[in-house]
Amino acid sequence: MKNNDSTAWETRKTLTRNSRMGHAYWAHEKVKSSTSVTGYYYIRDCACSNCGQYSRAELATCPNCGCVMDAERPKTV
């Protein structure tokens, strides 16, 4: 009976993880700074464009929502 329960649990985890997956990109935020030559600097952490969770590294997938980070970033003006 334990094998069936653990298999069902693994299937449920996989379905939950896959249902949250999509495509997103890492967004870097600018902060105004009077000491910077350009007038602003980028914060060290980057945020997932899907869930907004911050990460210190640009990983291939978001550790929070599971999105694959291969989407195009929108062009800024």
C-alpha positions in Angstrom: 0.0 0.0 0.0 2.9 2.4 0.7 4.1 2.1 -2.9 0.8 3.1 -4.3 0.6 6.0 -1.9 4.1 7.2 -2.7 3.5 6.9 -6.4 0.2 8.9 -6.1 2.1 11.5 -4.2 4.9 11.8 -6.8 2.3 12.1 -9.6 0.4 14.8 -7.7 3.7 16.7 -7.1 4.6 16.5 -10.8 1.1 17.6 -11.9 1.2 20.5 -9.5 4.7 21.6 -10.6 3.9 21.3 -14.3 0.6 23.1 -14.0 2.5 26.2 -12.7 5.2 26.1 -15.4 5.2 28.6 -18.2 7.7 31.0 -19.8 9.1 34.1 -18.2 12.2 36.2 -17.9 14.4 37.6 -15.2 13.7 41.3 -14.6 16.4 43.6 -13.2 15.2 46.7 -11.4 16.9 50.1 -11.6 17.4 52.4 -8.5 18.1 56.1 -8.8 21.5 57.0 -7.3 23.2 60.4 -7.0 26.6 58.7 -6.7 26.3 56.7 -9.9 27.8 58.1 -13.1 24.7 57.1 -15.1 22.2 58.3 -12.3 21.0 54.8 -11.5 22.2 51.3 -10.7 20.7 47.8 -11.0 19.9 46.0 -7.8 21.8 42.7 -7.4 18.7 40.5 -7.2 16.5 39.7 -10.2 12.8 39.1 -10.1 10.7 36.5 -12.0 8.4 38.2 -14.5 5.7 35.6 -13.7 5.6 35.4 -9.9 7.8 38.3 -8.8 10.0 36.2 -6.5 13.6 37.4 -6.2 16.7 35.3 -6.9 20.3 36.2 -6.6 21.2 34.2 -9.7 19.7 34.0 -13.2 18.7 30.3 -13.1 17.2 28.4 -16.1 13.9 28.0 -14.2 12.3 30.0 -11.4 12.7 28.1 -8.1 9.4 29.5 -6.9 6.9 29.0 -9.7 8.8 26.7 -12.1 8.7 28.9 -15.2 11.3 28.4 -17.8 13.3 31.6 -18.3 13.3 31.8 -22.1 10.8 34.5 -22.8 11.8 37.7 -24.6 12.1 40.7 -22.4 9.9 43.6 -23.5 11.7 46.5 -25.2 12.1 49.5 -22.9 11.8 53.1 -24.3 
